[in-house]
Amino acid sequence: MAPPSVQSLFDWLVDGAPGAPTPMAVISRMGDELRATGVPIDRISAFVRTLHPAIVGRGFFWQPGEAVRVQENPWSGLETDEYKRSAAARVQTEGVEVRVRLGVDQTSYSGLDGLAKEGFTDYLIAPLTFMGGSTHSISFATKAAGGFTEEHLTALRAVVRPLCRVAETLALMRTAVNILNTYVGRDAGDRILKGKIQRGDTESIRCVIWFSDLRGFTSLSGERTPAEIISVLNQVFDCQVPHIERHGGEVLKFMGDGMLAIFPITEAVAAAAARAVEATREANASLDALNAGRAKVNEPALRFGIALHVGEVAYGNIGGASRLDFTAIGPSVNLASRIEGLTGKLEKRVLLSEALAKDCPAPTRAVGRFELKGVAGEQQVYELA
């Protein structure tokens, strides 16, 4: 049972924090209600780890009368001396509660001297232990003279218990989003979370198609170790993916050294074409910068070709009954793939189909007409002028 003063807040958390769909909303209501019941909270800080290739977790910071501030922490943060000496590191490693009466107790925890200088008098940080076994943390600080009383501490410990289950539920939802965004893309991930999970759940969409491929991959594979090849591929994809996403594109698939992405057309074709073309320019600029660095250490230059086309694709789930892939398929994807195959033969960085060149706001010029495998009739191909 919770102390009578926080029973309402305790019950709300036990019920799953209805009406508070985000961590920010949960922490904001907690802070406000704790103060309303007489617990002198002046700062709440929570840290919850997540499953993400670049972000180890998110911190949430609340103070009275202010919006909750969210901070995404990179994995490198775990290696800093500041983190290793923090009370949070001890709590998350050992699963113990830490209380420090600021200005009274002697402590070597990093960051607490700063809180004392801001006028805080007491600090409590408690573990949030999830059912899966991972440990996260939440801290409470006050500026009240004399700090927290035993009654205050009892109230805080009581609400932390049901908060663990709410935090774990929200963290699992966040993890699901992160995993889907990482492996299938933002839009595809959103569609999957909304129930597009059955084989055959597809729809026809019009989009600008991006197909790219690393040149010389076969010879590279024969000369380098698997670890070196993976490193090269990651560098090449790093030259492309951020620019595609920044301009509203969606990376759907990595196929060895190749990549498929789309720019959904939500406006005029020319606008989507402009975004895709700008992404190709930025990708090639990143490649030039990468090769400048490789030249300094006597590594050969890397090259990739990019093809852009516009057309209808079937967008959704294909595969076996219990193993699906969310992707885009259709004749338009095949045409983009075939045009990309010309980039190496013609020594061109970027080639466009006639359909896209017609609506592309950037200047283009014809390269020639070509017969492409699996595509009926000769195809006129263009490059950026």
C-alpha positions, 0 to 999 in steps of 0.5 A: 500500500502507498501512503495516503498522501500519494494513494491517488498517484499510486493507483493511477500508475498501477492502472497504467497511467491512463491519459498519459501516452508518453514518458514526458506526460507520465513524469510531468503528472508525477511531479505535479501531483507529488508537489500537490500532496506536499512532497517538495519535488524540485527536479525529476530526472529519469534515464531509460535505456533503449535498443538503438544502434546509435542511442544508448537511452533517453534522459527525461528532466522535469522541473516545476512549471517547465516542459519535460526536456528529453535528451538522447544519449549516445553509446559513447556516453557510457565510456565517459569518466563523468558517467562512470563516477555518477550515482546513476552508473552505480544504481544501474550497475548494482541495482541499489538506491542512493541517497545523498544529502547535498552539502552534508554528506561527503560524496564523490559522485559526479554532478551532485556538486553542481546540484548543491550549487543550484540550491538543492539540498537532498537527492534520491536516485532509485533503480527501475528494474524491468521484468526483463532484467535490465535496470534503469533509474529515476532521481528526485531532488529538492531545495527544501530546507532539511531535505526530504523527510522519512515520510517524503522518502516513503511516498517516493519509494511507493510510487517508484514501484508501479512506475517501473511497470509503466516505464517498461511498457513505454520502453518496449513500445519505444524499442519496437519503434526503434527496431522497425525504423532501423531495419525497415524504415520509418514509414514501413515501421509505422505501417507495421505497427498499425497492423500491416503484418499479413502476407499480401498487405500491399498497396500501390504507391507512386514514388521516385525510386533510388537504386544504387550499387558499389562498383568493383565489389566482386574484385574487392570481395576477393581481395579483402577480409569479410570484416574489411568488406563490411567496413567498406560497405558501411562507409559507402552506405553512410555516404547515402543513407543520411542524405536520403532520409534528410530529403524525405526518402525511405531506405527499404533494403540493403542487397549486398553492396546495393541499396533500394530507397524510395521517395514517396510522392505526396506532392508534385512529381517535380518536388519529389524528383528535386528531393531525390536529385539533391540527395544524390548530390549530397551523397556524391559529395560525401563520397568525395570526402570519404575518398579524400581521406582514403587517399591519404592512407593509400586506399583506393577510391570507392565508387557507386552508381545511382539510378533514379526512376519514377513509377508505381510500385507494390509496397508492402509484405511479401515472403513466407507465411512466417517470415516476411519482408516489407519492400517495394517491387514491380517493373519500375524497381526492375527498370531502376535496377537495370539503369543503375547497371549502366552507370558502371558501363558509361562511367556515370555517377547518376543516371535518370530514366526518361520518365523522371527526367521529364519531370525533373526540375534540375537540368538534364541531358540525354545519354543515349538509348539502350536495351535493358534486360527484362525491359521491353523496348529501348530506354532513353537514359539521362544524366544530370547536366 
